[in-house]
Amino acid sequence: MKSLLGKLGSLLAQEYTLISGVRSEIQYMKDELASMHAFLRNLGHAAGEHHDEQTKDWMEQVRDVAYDIEDCVDDFAHRLGAQPRGEGLVTGLRRAWYAMATLWARRGIAAQIVELRNRAQGVGERRTRYGVKDPGPPGGAAVATVSRAAPSYHVGDRPQPGRQLVSTPEPVGMEEAIGDLGAWLNGKQSDNRVLAILGFGGLGKTTLALALHRKFGEKFDSRACVQASQKLNLAALLRSILRQVMPQLQVADKERQRGDSVGGIEGWSERQLKEELKTHLDKKRYFLLIDDLWSVSAWENIWVSLPKNSNGSSIVVTTRFTSVAKATRRQQTDRICTLDRLSEDKSKNLFFERIFGGSDPCPYEFRDTKDKILKKCGGLPLAIVAVAGLLARDPRTSSHWTKVQDSLSSELEMNLNPEGVTQILNLCYNDLPADQKNCLLYLSIFPKGYIINRKRLVRRWIAEGFIIEKHGKPVEEVAGESFNELISRNIIRPVDHSSDGKVKTCQVHDMILEYIVSKSSEENFITVAGGHWLTAMPSNKVRRLSLHSSDPEHAKAAIEIMNLSHVRSLTAFESLERLQSFSFKFGILQVLDLEGCRGLTVNHLRKICKMFHLKYLNLRKTSVKNLPSEIGKLQYLDTLDIRETYVQELPASVAGLQKMAHLLGGNKSTRLALTFTEGIAKMIGLQTLSGIGICRSSGAALADMHNLTNLKKLSIYNLKDFDDGNQRYSDLLSAIEYLCGCSLKSLAIDDGFTGFLDSVVSLSTPPKYIHTLDLSGKLPKVPPWMGELENLEKLTLSLTSLRTYALFVLAQLPLLFSLTFSINAASHHDQSVVKILMKNMADSGGKVLIPSDGFHGLKLLRFSAPMLPLLSFLEGAMPKLQRLELRFKVLEGCYGVENLESLQQVLLRVSQQASETTRVKVSDIRRSISMHPNKPTVVVDEYYG
């Protein structure tokens, strides 16, 4: 509603030539909707949103008319376009022509506005006629709710969570179970064994299974973790296993052998998938986690598809059903682990860990309230975590604790059943600010168990209008705060962190997702077709549609009976087949997300280019090769994601996309790049430009790069094959140096070993405002200006620059959080690169010393190369380092790891072709780490190459 009120205000402020009386109609609608918005907010705070059917029906009518008004306003802006401005005869003639050309459009819009004005008036009158009462502003009801305790609360008021690298802490209260089951996993048994973890929703089955996978999985040759569903899609499940157990290059080779295109494995039959799985795993000891199995038949289908061997492989299954657990036990060595509620002590530990980050720091005066709250949570981990997230908002205020305790029904003490969990989730939902509720409900777009990318999610929030600028903060920053708030409240859980410590991906617990899917359906906010949970199809217009693959037949049947004329957001997972029967005409669509979809054709792309209101278009991981020139008609497009497709050049018409903020192209793993053209150089609104190549760019395009003064992130993948290399390098360097003095905060350059980085070393002006810097290729040394980058947080450098002296320079960077040295395998065939590496080793005395002074904020250190030099950490080195990652085929040695006093995790990625000598050194490193007082987690992985 907020975004609509803003649009109506903008409409009134613009000097459109309107049919007589229309401006007053728009003003009336704006005033009426503002009153309804305030009324809805009061209803949202009242009585925990337990409204009677009459009130719910009226609220639905308000939402429906608001959507239709917003559709009309968007259509208004598109059909009328920009009215000529200025003075003089020429402008006067242009205005006259504009008035004539838009006459019929203005008449049609005027009729629509009058109709909508009458509908808005009618909805307002029905509230009075049928006695829908205003509960008043928050704070006046007898029944206390948490949301009333702090009605003025803003998301940005709370300190945002700090950056982390350890994504998943060890589960609280499950230590004994992990130890017991870990011993079973490590036991000597030749045949395949099965462990079934049994318990109802919210007890922590998945948490325990993932802890086992994380802690003991690295001792197996291959491992995978997959999500089952209520209606098993066996091919999708086997495909997921195959992608995890087969290194990426091997999968790509198989696809090429079969003549498959991008994502060819998606088209393999069940028989082909089983054959490949058998070929790869038949002689290996593998660990497989299958989460949330629903039926015995599903288990039987999975079991017969898995390779059987005598290598001691283990399969871990989680399920809510006793019958499924019993079916998995085929031999005496198989086990069933039945989870129970947490004890009082374990409940308390989990509770305090999530609120205060410690075992028992609870203020004394809160202890009675704490005991009552925990009693109502009934030892259910999900309930404890959810309520803890609620309390963490204001953990030191007694009245807040009392409000939460009073809001939990006394009936929960007797028996915390699924309805009781729903009551707790209702409490958490109602405590959210209105904007946050929209952000939470939006997560129902994603399938059960789906790993959600943070940037993808927040960009979609912005495109949907859920996030607006607040208190002078940019919309991206406000969106980031909203995401962090959901993390802080334990509503979504982080899965992976980026190397800068920010959450990269997240996931929603099954029971929370089930709750928000139901809530979204009830409010006609999101319509899910083919999902894990069957929901009633909307009786009115579908506004946001998400097509899942759990039940394709249900999805196809549901689409046939839906009213899709007002869809503003469409997301499809895996395939577009379910939309084939539909004309693919979504006139008011604003968000289209087809990431990873099969079946996208040129005809589809042409139709997409007629969706003139599109703001967000995601074609990532599809088989698209070219975009039609009509793409230039999408004047409102803010984000275009064509990463990991075949698109290497955009049509010249993209120059007209002046509202484009994020253009994401290329393929990071293969370094396939999107050519930087004159059209892209004219997109002056760009803030993010990633995956571009310069090798086919014109001199004019490089000269025009200076115009992209709003650019905050720039990544360049390809600099090879310039005809006039020196001049192009000079033009590019000039543009980069200029942009670094404007808004640029993140810069990545892979020079392809062309020597371009030689010129970067001698930059005349250091990029002092850069936060993230990645210089990959043939970097002869650390640039002398590097020590002046006081704002630098994340740094990636080519291994060619690694020597002891370089580390002494970098050690003084005050904000450096992440440091990576890397080089790819192909570069080791380049004799000039080998020469640099050998010289570095000679200059460093045959080893690299990590100094004892400096690096006071560094938490992540990574080295990645076919051959790593001897690394030695001096006493006192990197005092805050949490995570160390080494990726290599040959390792000279690694000493002094015990000197890293804050170390928590070590990841060793070893080539499958590593020699026995290297593997002995890996064992030496593990032995050294085992004596570290922190007992860091050690993971040893193999990679193909």
Secondary structure, 3 states (H helix, E strand, C coil): CHHHHHHHHHHHHCCCCCCCCHHHHHHHHHHHHHHHHHHHHHHHHHHHHCCCHHHHHHHHHHHHHHHHHHHHHHHHHHHHCCCCCCCCHHHHHHHHHHHHHCHHHHHHHHHHHHHHHHHHHHHHHHHHHCCCCCCCCCCCCCCCCHHHHCCCCCHHHCCCCCCCCCCCCCCCCCHHHHHHHHHHHHCCCCCCEEEEEECCCCCCHHHHHHHHHHHHHHHCCEEEEEECCCCCCHHHHHHHHHHHHCCHHHHHHHHHHCCCCCCHHHHCCHHHHHHHHHHHHCCCCEEEEEEEECCHHHHHHHHHHCCCCCCCCEEEEEECCHHHHHHHCCCCCCEEEECCCCCHHHHHHHHHHHHHCCCCCCCHHHHHHHHHHHHHHCCCHHHHHHHHHHHCCCCCCHHHHHHHHHHCCHHHHCCCCHHHHHHHHHHHHHCCCHHHHHHHHHHHHCCCCCCEEHHHHHHHHHHHCCCCCECCECHHHHHHHHHHHHHHCCCCEEEEECCCCCEEEEECCHHHHHHHHHHHHHCCCCEEECCCCCCCCCCCCCCEEEECCCCHHHHHHHHHHCCCCCCCEEEECCECHHHCCCCCCCCCCCEEECCCCECCCHHHHHHHCCCCCCCEEECCCCCCCCCCHHHHHCCCCCEEECCCCCCCCCCHHHHHCCCCCEEECCECCCCECEECCHHHHCCCCCCEEEEEECCCCCHHHHHHHHHCCCCCEEEEEECCCCCCHHHHHHHHHHHHHHHHCCCCCEEEEECCCCCHHHHHHCCCCCCCCCCEEEEECCCCCCCHHHHHCCCCCEEEEEHHHCCHHHHHHHCCCCCCCEEEEECCHHHHHCHHHHHHHHHHHHHCCCEEEECCCCCCCCCEEEEECCEECEEEECCCCCCCCCEEEEEECEECCEECHHHCCCCCEEEEEEECCCCHHHHHHHHHHHHHHHCCCCCCEEEEEEECC
